[in-house]
Amino acid sequence: MTAKVYSYMRFSDARQAGGASSERQGAYAAAWAKEHALLLDDTLSMRDEGLSAFHQRHVKKGALGVFLKAVEDGQVPAGSFLVVEGLDRLSRAEPIQAQAQLTAIISAGISVVTASDGKVYSRERLKDNPMDLVYSLLVMIRAHEESDTKSKRVSDAIRRQCQGWIDGKYRGLIRYGKTPGWLHVIDGRWELIPARAEAVRAAVDMFRRGLGMGHIAKALHDAGLSTSEGIPSSGHLTRLLSNPALKGEKHLKLEPETFVLANYYPAVIDPELWDELQQLVGMRSRRHVKGEIPSLLTGFGVTLCGYCGTALKGQTMANKRRADGTLADGHRRLQCVRVNSGDGCTVKGSCSAAPIERALMRYCSDLVNLRSLYAGDRETLPRSEMTSAVTQLQSIEKKLERITEALLESDDAAPLTFVRRARELEADREVARAKVRELERALAEAARADLSGADERWKELIDGVEALDYEARMRARQLVSDTFERIVVYHNGMRPPKEGKAPIDVILQAKGGTARQLRINSAGHLVVGDEMKFESFLS
């Protein structure tokens, strides 16, 4: 490969790109190439606008990182030249890291040319004049110190602004962190972008109804909506739903502190809806669901094998769909995860998921937690209290997790203050858990009391589940998660016969503590149904 000249321009502020610096650097690279009768390669001549060399963003996310990878892969021919305005454009990281990057380029046979002083750094020149290596290190030390000092000054200024906001003494803009895609600045104030705010609210609403992220992204795209400049994606929406900017808060992490600025942005949703949203985000049933036919029973740790107590897994033979899109009952199955393992399950075999789903959906017309479908007055208070209690429990668990990790990582004896704090948090966690259990019972009772008049709407959901409609099944899946603490399945009956197949026995344990045994046939019809106390089937 023929040696070439490459140009690299970096601007810590993208606005600098339009100035004389850009023209100067580009002209110098072209002149160098012409003087040495070399080709200026425009395909890898690079610009990193607004990317910091101090934080190495120009390497992690920018064009320089692409160039370094090309050098590493041998795509840049030996004997080529990389033209930069100065070594500080190449890196402002810690000197040892900055020099390692320079050394990697030079070791690959690439010469680095600095336009500001006309110096050339190559293996041959450094061998003849080793002091140039010392000079390059001094330049990098100075560049890092300048950036480090500037960074500290900026951080101190931002800290003062944050504290001023918290104290109510400052109400200006704080230029730090990423701006939410649904907001912009008008006359020095944050304002919602109406179309994007509408997209955010639509995404939140669809998520609350049980839709998965991929389907939400597709629905937004089909409606011509987006929460930011880009095309909606499931990853972006996942991050969006946990962004406190939705309720108007800005969180700024400036080591070792995190500043929480209430009412910094105009809110898209109210705080109560935000708390409910975070509770839903944390639920296992809301995690990624594979396939076009979401399971009502598996994937979130609720449904267990009655014979060995292990979780059940679902298997859907989607390639067996009929022409009308339906599947035969036998092509959607439930099986103990231990069946194919070394120790195995005590009772081998599997059963269709369809009859259990049908029986469950019919039974739910009496017991299911309807808070996601109905807004009865009796549920309002316990639902609000439940949201607050779960949020408090999650906060305690996160604090306890951090202290536990610190204790495990410590090589020395754990400080007594840490140990005492961990014990206090464990006690607080037990109190919070008890409160959540109490409110779950209260909410379940409220839901059961408010079922009157909801039959038709519930039947619509049942029909959608049977028709394998994605949204209906996602909503039903969430209702199952909201309602049941445990679903225990005996695919060949509680007392399997020596020969033949017994009806399916299912035990439903509601989060409120009530349990019911259902015996169903292969069509999902109830054979026997006996109410039983929670303790009776655990003994």
C-alpha positions as CSV (number, residue, x, y, z in Angstrom):
1,M,0.0,0.0,0.0
2,T,1.2,3.5,-0.8
3,A,1.9,5.9,2.1
4,K,-0.7,8.6,2.5
5,V,-1.4,11.8,4.5
6,Y,-4.3,11.9,6.9
7,S,-5.7,14.9,8.7
8,Y,-7.3,14.9,12.1
9,M,-9.1,17.9,13.5
10,R,-10.8,18.0,16.9
11,F,-12.9,20.7,18.6
12,S,-14.0,20.5,22.2
13,D,-16.8,22.8,21.2
14,A,-18.5,22.1,17.9
15,R,-18.9,25.9,17.3
16,Q,-15.2,26.1,16.8
17,A,-15.4,24.0,13.6
18,G,-16.6,27.0,11.6
19,G,-13.6,29.2,12.6
20,A,-10.1,29.8,11.2
21,S,-8.8,26.8,13.1
22,S,-10.6,24.3,10.8
23,E,-9.4,26.0,7.6
24,R,-5.8,26.3,9.0
25,Q,-5.6,22.6,9.9
26,G,-7.0,21.5,6.6
27,A,-4.7,23.7,4.6
28,Y,-1.7,22.5,6.5
29,A,-2.5,18.9,5.8
30,A,-3.0,19.6,2.1
31,A,0.3,21.6,1.9
32,W,2.2,18.8,3.7
33,A,0.9,16.2,1.3
34,K,1.8,18.3,-1.7
35,E,5.3,19.2,-0.4
36,H,6.2,15.5,0.1
37,A,4.4,14.3,-3.1
38,L,1.9,12.2,-1.1
39,L,-1.8,11.7,-1.5
40,L,-4.1,13.4,1.1
41,D,-6.6,10.7,1.9
42,D,-10.0,12.2,2.4
43,T,-11.7,8.9,3.3
44,L,-9.9,8.7,6.7
45,S,-9.3,12.4,7.2
46,M,-11.2,13.0,10.4
47,R,-13.1,15.6,12.4
48,D,-14.3,15.2,16.0
49,E,-16.6,18.2,16.8
50,G,-17.6,18.7,20.4
51,L,-15.8,15.5,21.7
52,S,-13.5,15.8,24.7
53,A,-9.9,14.6,24.5
54,F,-9.7,14.9,28.3
55,H,-12.5,12.3,28.8
56,Q,-11.3,10.3,25.8
57,R,-14.7,10.6,24.1
58,H,-13.0,11.3,20.8
59,V,-11.5,7.8,21.1
60,K,-14.5,6.0,22.5
61,K,-17.1,7.6,20.2
62,G,-15.3,9.7,17.7
63,A,-13.3,9.5,14.5
64,L,-9.9,9.2,16.2
65,G,-11.0,5.9,17.7
66,V,-11.9,4.7,14.2
67,F,-8.5,5.7,12.9
68,L,-6.7,4.0,15.8
69,K,-8.6,0.8,15.0
70,A,-7.7,1.1,11.4
71,V,-4.0,1.5,12.4
72,E,-4.3,-1.6,14.6
73,D,-5.9,-3.6,11.8
74,G,-3.2,-2.6,9.3
75,Q,-5.6,-0.6,7.1
76,V,-3.3,2.5,7.3
77,P,-0.1,1.8,5.3
78,A,3.2,2.1,7.1
79,G,5.1,5.3,6.2
80,S,1.9,7.4,6.2
81,F,1.5,10.7,8.1
82,L,-1.2,11.9,10.5
83,V,-1.4,15.7,10.7
84,V,-2.8,17.3,13.8
85,E,-2.6,20.9,14.9
86,G,-0.9,20.0,18.2
87,L,-0.4,17.0,20.4
88,D,-3.1,18.4,22.7
89,R,-5.6,17.8,19.8
90,L,-4.6,14.1,19.9
91,S,-5.1,13.6,23.6
92,R,-5.5,15.5,26.9
93,A,-5.8,12.3,28.9
94,E,-3.4,11.4,31.7
95,P,0.1,11.7,30.3
96,I,0.9,7.9,30.5
97,Q,-2.3,7.2,28.6
98,A,-1.7,10.0,26.0
99,Q,1.8,8.9,25.3
100,A,0.7,5.2,25.0
101,Q,-1.7,6.3,22.2
102,L,1.1,8.3,20.4
103,T,3.5,5.4,20.8
104,A,0.9,2.9,19.3
105,I,0.6,5.1,16.2
106,I,4.3,5.6,15.8
107,S,5.1,1.9,16.4
108,A,2.8,1.0,13.5
109,G,5.0,3.0,11.2
110,I,2.8,6.2,11.1
111,S,4.5,9.6,11.6
112,V,2.6,12.2,13.6
113,V,3.0,15.8,12.3
114,T,2.1,18.8,14.5
115,A,1.1,21.8,12.4
116,S,1.6,24.3,15.2
117,D,5.4,23.8,15.4
118,G,6.2,21.6,12.3
119,K,7.6,18.7,14.4
120,V,7.5,15.2,13.1
121,Y,7.3,12.3,15.5
122,S,8.4,9.0,14.0
123,R,10.5,6.0,15.0
124,E,13.5,7.2,13.0
125,R,13.4,10.8,14.3
126,L,12.9,9.8,17.9
127,K,15.8,7.4,17.6
128,D,18.1,10.2,16.4
129,N,16.7,12.7,18.8
130,P,15.3,11.1,22.0
131,M,14.7,14.5,23.6
132,D,11.7,14.9,21.3
133,L,10.0,12.1,23.2
134,V,10.6,14.0,26.4
135,Y,9.3,17.1,24.8
136,S,6.1,15.3,23.7
137,L,5.6,14.1,27.2
138,L,5.9,17.6,28.6
139,V,3.4,18.9,26.1
140,M,1.0,16.1,27.2
141,I,1.5,16.9,30.9
142,R,0.7,20.5,30.3
143,A,-2.3,19.7,28.2
144,H,-3.7,17.4,30.8
145,E,-3.1,19.8,33.6
146,E,-4.9,22.6,31.7
147,S,-7.9,20.4,31.0
148,D,-7.9,19.0,34.6
149,T,-7.9,22.5,36.0
150,K,-10.6,23.6,33.6
151,S,-12.6,20.5,34.5
152,K,-12.4,21.2,38.2
153,R,-13.4,24.8,37.7
154,V,-16.4,23.8,35.6
155,S,-17.4,21.1,38.1
156,D,-17.2,23.6,41.0
157,A,-19.3,26.1,39.1
158,I,-21.9,23.4,38.3
159,R,-22.0,22.3,42.0
160,R,-22.7,25.9,43.0
161,Q,-25.5,26.1,40.5
162,C,-27.0,22.8,41.6
163,Q,-26.9,23.8,45.3
164,G,-28.4,27.2,44.4
165,W,-31.2,25.4,42.6
166,I,-31.9,23.1,45.6
167,D,-31.8,26.2,47.9
168,G,-34.1,28.1,45.7
169,K,-31.5,30.8,44.9
170,Y,-30.8,29.9,41.3
171,R,-33.3,29.3,38.4
172,G,-31.0,29.5,35.3
173,L,-29.9,26.8,33.0
174,I,-27.3,24.2,34.1
175,R,-25.3,23.2,31.0
176,Y,-24.3,19.8,32.0
177,G,-25.5,16.3,31.0
178,K,-27.6,15.1,28.1
179,T,-30.8,17.0,27.2
180,P,-33.9,14.9,27.0
181,G,-35.1,14.5,23.4
182,W,-38.6,15.9,24.1
183,L,-37.3,19.3,25.4
184,H,-35.6,22.4,24.0
185,V,-34.7,25.8,25.2
186,I,-36.8,28.8,24.3
187,D,-35.8,32.3,25.6
188,G,-33.6,30.7,28.3
189,R,-36.3,28.3,29.5
190,W,-37.0,24.7,29.0
191,E,-40.1,24.0,26.9
192,L,-41.7,20.7,25.8
193,I,-41.7,19.9,22.1
194,P,-45.4,19.1,21.7
195,A,-45.1,16.2,19.2
196,R,-42.3,14.5,21.1
197,A,-44.1,15.0,24.4
198,E,-47.1,13.3,22.8
199,A,-44.9,10.4,21.8
200,V,-43.5,10.0,25.3
201,R,-47.0,9.9,26.8
202,A,-48.2,7.4,24.2
203,A,-45.2,5.2,25.0
204,V,-45.9,5.4,28.7
205,D,-49.6,4.6,28.1
206,M,-48.8,1.6,25.9
207,F,-46.3,0.3,28.5
208,R,-48.8,0.5,31.3
209,R,-51.2,-1.5,29.1
210,G,-48.7,-4.2,28.9
211,L,-47.1,-3.8,25.4
212,G,-43.4,-4.8,25.0
213,M,-40.8,-2.2,23.9
214,G,-40.4,-3.6,20.4
215,H,-44.1,-3.2,19.8
216,I,-44.2,0.2,21.3
217,A,-41.4,1.4,19.1
218,K,-43.1,0.0,16.0
219,A,-46.5,1.6,17.0
220,L,-44.8,5.0,17.4
221,H,-43.0,4.7,14.1
222,D,-46.1,3.7,12.3
223,A,-47.9,6.7,13.8
224,G,-45.1,9.0,12.7
225,L,-44.2,9.8,16.3
226,S,-40.8,9.9,18.0
227,T,-39.5,10.9,21.4
228,S,-36.3,12.4,20.0
229,E,-34.6,13.2,16.7
230,G,-33.9,9.5,16.0
231,I,-36.2,6.6,15.1
232,P,-37.9,4.9,18.1
233,S,-36.1,1.8,19.3
234,S,-36.7,-0.6,22.1
235,G,-33.4,0.2,23.8
236,H,-34.1,3.9,23.7
237,L,-37.6,3.5,25.1
238,T,-36.3,1.2,27.9
239,R,-33.9,4.0,29.1
240,L,-36.6,6.7,28.6
241,L,-39.0,5.0,31.0
242,S,-36.5,5.2,33.8
243,N,-35.5,8.8,33.1
244,P,-36.5,11.1,36.0
245,A,-36.8,14.0,33.6
246,L,-40.2,12.6,32.8
247,K,-41.5,14.0,36.1
248,G,-39.3,17.2,35.7
249,E,-36.3,16.1,37.7
250,K,-32.7,16.5,36.6
251,H,-30.1,14.2,38.2
252,L,-26.5,15.3,38.0
253,K,-23.7,13.0,39.1
254,L,-20.6,15.0,40.2
255,E,-18.4,12.6,42.1
256,P,-18.9,11.9,44.9
257,E,-22.3,13.5,45.0
258,T,-25.5,13.2,43.0
259,F,-27.7,16.3,42.8
260,V,-31.4,15.9,42.4
261,L,-33.0,19.1,41.0
262,A,-36.8,19.0,41.5
263,N,-39.0,20.8,39.0
264,Y,-36.0,21.6,36.7
265,Y,-37.8,20.5,33.5
266,P,-41.5,20.8,32.6
267,A,-43.0,17.5,33.6
268,V,-44.5,15.1,31.0
269,I,-46.2,12.9,33.6
270,D,-47.1,13.5,37.3
271,P,-45.1,12.1,40.2
272,E,-47.7,9.5,41.1
273,L,-47.7,8.1,37.6
274,W,-43.9,8.2,37.6
275,D,-43.8,6.1,40.8
276,E,-46.2,3.6,39.3
277,L,-44.2,3.5,36.1
278,Q,-41.0,2.6,38.1
279,Q,-42.8,-0.1,39.9
280,L,-43.9,-1.6,36.5
281,V,-40.4,-1.2,35.1
282,G,-39.0,-3.3,38.0
283,M,-41.5,-6.1,37.6
284,R,-40.1,-9.3,36.1
285,S,-43.2,-9.8,34.0
286,R,-42.3,-6.6,32.1
287,R,-38.9,-7.8,31.0
288,H,-38.2,-8.7,27.3
289,V,-40.7,-11.2,26.0
290,K,-39.5,-13.4,23.1
291,G,-41.7,-14.3,20.2
292,E,-45.0,-13.1,18.9
293,I,-47.1,-15.1,21.4
294,P,-46.3,-13.9,24.9
295,S,-46.8,-16.5,27.6
296,L,-49.3,-15.8,30.3
297,L,-47.6,-18.2,32.7
298,T,-43.8,-18.4,32.3
299,G,-40.8,-16.1,32.2
300,F,-41.4,-14.2,35.4
301,G,-41.0,-16.7,38.2
302,V,-44.6,-17.3,39.2
303,T,-45.5,-20.7,37.7
304,L,-43.9,-23.7,39.3
305,C,-43.8,-27.5,38.9
306,G,-45.9,-29.1,41.6
307,Y,-43.7,-32.2,41.7
308,C,-40.3,-30.6,42.4
309,G,-41.0,-26.9,42.9
310,T,-38.8,-25.8,40.0
311,A,-40.0,-23.1,37.5
312,L,-41.9,-24.2,34.4
313,K,-40.8,-23.1,30.9
314,G,-42.9,-22.6,27.9
315,Q,-42.4,-23.9,24.4
316,T,-44.3,-22.5,21.4
317,M,-44.1,-24.1,18.0
318,A,-44.9,-20.9,16.1
319,N,-44.1,-22.6,12.7
320,K,-47.2,-24.8,13.3
321,R,-49.6,-21.9,12.9
322,R,-52.7,-22.6,10.9
323,A,-53.8,-20.4,8.0
324,D,-55.9,-18.2,10.3
325,G,-53.0,-17.6,12.6
326,T,-54.1,-19.9,15.4
327,L,-52.2,-22.8,16.9
328,A,-53.4,-26.2,18.1
329,D,-53.5,-26.5,21.8
330,G,-50.7,-29.1,21.8
331,H,-48.3,-26.8,20.1
332,R,-48.0,-24.5,23.1
333,R,-46.6,-26.5,26.0
334,L,-45.4,-26.2,29.6
335,Q,-42.6,-28.3,31.0
336,C,-40.5,-28.4,34.1
337,V,-37.0,-27.0,33.5
338,R,-35.5,-30.0,35.3
339,V,-36.9,-32.6,32.9
340,N,-33.9,-32.5,30.6
341,S,-31.3,-31.9,33.3
342,G,-29.1,-34.5,35.0
343,D,-31.2,-35.0,38.2
344,G,-34.5,-34.6,36.3
345,C,-38.0,-34.0,37.7
346,T,-39.8,-36.6,39.8
347,V,-42.6,-36.8,37.2
348,K,-41.6,-36.6,33.6
349,G,-43.8,-35.2,30.8
350,S,-45.4,-31.9,29.9
351,C,-48.9,-30.5,29.2
352,S,-50.5,-28.0,27.0
353,A,-50.5,-24.4,28.2
354,A,-53.8,-23.6,26.5
355,P,-56.3,-25.3,29.0
356,I,-54.5,-23.8,32.0
357,E,-54.7,-20.3,30.4
358,R,-58.4,-20.8,29.6
359,A,-59.2,-21.9,33.2
360,L,-57.1,-19.1,34.6
361,M,-58.8,-16.4,32.5
362,R,-62.2,-17.6,33.5
363,Y,-61.3,-17.8,37.1
364,C,-59.8,-14.3,37.0
365,S,-63.2,-12.8,36.4
366,D,-63.7,-13.4,40.2
367,L,-60.2,-12.9,41.6
368,V,-57.9,-11.0,39.3
369,N,-56.3,-7.7,40.3
370,L,-58.1,-5.3,38.0
371,R,-56.1,-2.2,38.8
372,S,-54.6,-2.2,35.3
373,L,-58.1,-2.3,33.7
374,Y,-60.4,-0.6,36.1
375,A,-60.1,2.5,38.3
376,G,-62.6,1.8,41.1
377,D,-62.6,4.3,44.0
378,R,-62.0,1.7,46.6
379,E,-58.6,0.9,44.9
380,T,-57.3,4.5,44.7
381,L,-55.9,4.8,48.3
382,P,-54.3,1.3,48.6
383,R,-52.9,1.6,45.0
384,S,-51.2,4.9,45.9
385,E,-49.9,3.6,49.2
386,M,-48.7,0.4,47.4
387,T,-46.7,2.4,44.9
388,S,-45.0,4.4,47.7
389,A,-44.3,1.3,49.7
390,V,-42.7,-0.6,46.8
391,T,-40.6,2.5,45.9
392,Q,-39.4,2.7,49.5
393,L,-38.6,-1.0,49.6
394,Q,-36.6,-0.8,46.3
395,S,-34.6,2.2,47.7
396,I,-33.7,0.2,50.9
397,E,-32.7,-2.8,48.9
398,K,-30.4,-0.7,46.7
399,K,-28.7,0.9,49.7
400,L,-28.2,-2.5,51.3
401,E,-26.8,-3.9,48.1
402,R,-24.2,-1.1,47.9
403,I,-23.1,-1.6,51.5
404,T,-22.9,-5.3,51.0
405,E,-20.7,-4.9,47.9
406,A,-18.4,-2.5,49.8
407,L,-18.1,-5.0,52.7
408,L,-17.3,-7.9,50.3
409,E,-14.7,-5.9,48.4
410,S,-12.9,-4.7,51.5
411,D,-9.7,-6.6,52.4
412,D,-9.6,-5.2,55.9
413,A,-12.0,-5.8,58.8
414,A,-15.3,-4.2,58.0
415,P,-15.9,-0.8,59.8
416,L,-18.4,-1.2,62.7
417,T,-20.4,1.8,61.3
418,F,-20.9,-0.2,58.0
419,V,-22.0,-3.3,59.8
420,R,-24.4,-1.4,62.0
421,R,-25.8,0.4,59.0
422,A,-26.3,-2.9,57.2
423,R,-28.2,-4.3,60.1
424,E,-30.4,-1.2,60.3
425,L,-31.2,-1.5,56.6
426,E,-32.0,-5.2,57.0
427,A,-34.5,-4.4,59.7
428,D,-35.9,-1.6,57.6
429,R,-36.3,-4.0,54.7
430,E,-38.3,-6.5,56.7
431,V,-40.7,-3.7,57.9
432,A,-41.0,-2.5,54.3
433,R,-41.7,-6.0,53.0
434,A,-44.4,-6.5,55.7
435,K,-46.0,-3.2,54.6
436,V,-46.0,-4.3,51.0
437,R,-47.6,-7.6,51.8
438,E,-50.3,-5.9,53.9
439,L,-51.1,-3.4,51.1
440,E,-51.2,-6.3,48.5
441,R,-53.9,-7.9,50.6
442,A,-55.8,-4.6,50.8
443,L,-55.5,-4.0,47.1
444,A,-56.6,-7.5,46.3
445,E,-59.7,-7.1,48.5
446,A,-60.4,-3.7,46.9
447,A,-60.2,-5.2,43.4
448,R,-62.5,-8.1,44.3
449,A,-65.0,-5.6,45.7
450,D,-65.0,-3.6,42.5
451,L,-65.6,-6.3,39.9
452,S,-69.3,-5.6,39.3
453,G,-70.1,-4.2,35.8
454,A,-66.6,-5.2,34.3
455,D,-67.7,-8.6,32.8
456,E,-68.0,-7.4,29.2
457,R,-64.6,-5.7,29.1
458,W,-63.0,-8.7,30.8
459,K,-64.6,-11.0,28.2
460,E,-63.0,-8.9,25.4
461,L,-59.6,-9.6,27.0
462,I,-60.3,-13.3,27.3
463,D,-61.3,-13.5,23.6
464,G,-58.0,-11.7,22.6
465,V,-56.0,-14.1,24.7
466,E,-57.6,-17.1,23.0
467,A,-57.0,-15.5,19.5
468,L,-53.3,-15.1,20.4
469,D,-53.5,-11.3,20.1
470,Y,-50.2,-9.8,21.2
471,E,-51.6,-6.8,23.1
472,A,-54.3,-8.8,24.9
473,R,-51.8,-11.4,26.0
474,M,-49.4,-8.9,27.3
475,R,-52.1,-7.2,29.3
476,A,-53.3,-10.5,30.7
477,R,-49.7,-11.5,31.5
478,Q,-49.3,-8.3,33.5
479,L,-52.6,-9.0,35.3
480,V,-51.4,-12.5,36.2
481,S,-48.2,-11.0,37.6
482,D,-50.1,-8.4,39.6
483,T,-52.6,-10.9,41.0
484,F,-50.7,-14.2,41.8
485,E,-47.8,-14.9,44.0
486,R,-47.6,-18.5,42.8
487,I,-49.2,-20.8,40.3
488,V,-48.4,-24.5,40.9
489,V,-49.1,-26.9,38.1
490,Y,-49.4,-30.7,38.4
491,H,-49.5,-31.7,34.7
492,N,-50.6,-35.3,35.5
493,G,-52.6,-34.6,38.7
494,M,-51.5,-34.3,42.3
495,R,-51.4,-38.1,42.5
496,P,-50.2,-39.3,39.1
497,P,-51.8,-42.6,38.0
498,K,-49.6,-45.6,37.2
499,E,-51.1,-45.7,33.8
500,G,-52.9,-43.2,31.6
501,K,-53.3,-39.5,32.0
502,A,-55.0,-37.7,34.9
503,P,-56.6,-34.2,34.8
504,I,-54.4,-31.2,35.3
505,D,-54.3,-29.9,38.9
506,V,-53.5,-26.2,39.3
507,I,-53.2,-24.3,42.6
508,L,-53.6,-20.5,42.4
509,Q,-52.2,-18.5,45.3
510,A,-53.2,-14.9,45.2
511,K,-50.9,-12.2,46.6
512,G,-53.6,-11.5,49.2
513,G,-53.0,-15.0,50.6
514,T,-56.1,-16.8,49.2
515,A,-55.5,-20.1,47.4
516,R,-57.7,-22.2,45.2
517,Q,-57.3,-25.6,43.7
518,L,-58.6,-26.2,40.2
519,R,-58.8,-29.5,38.4
520,I,-59.2,-29.1,34.7
521,N,-59.5,-31.3,31.6
522,S,-57.6,-31.0,28.4
523,A,-60.1,-28.4,27.1
524,G,-59.7,-26.1,30.1
525,H,-63.0,-26.9,31.7
526,L,-63.2,-27.1,35.4
527,V,-63.6,-30.7,36.8
528,V,-63.2,-29.9,40.5
529,G,-62.8,-26.7,42.3
530,D,-62.2,-26.6,46.0
531,E,-61.3,-23.5,47.9
532,M,-58.4,-24.1,50.4
533,K,-56.3,-22.2,52.8
534,F,-52.8,-21.1,51.9
535,E,-51.2,-23.3,54.6
536,S,-53.0,-26.4,53.5
537,F,-51.2,-27.0,50.3
538,L,-47.8,-25.9,51.7
539,S,-47.9,-28.6,54.4
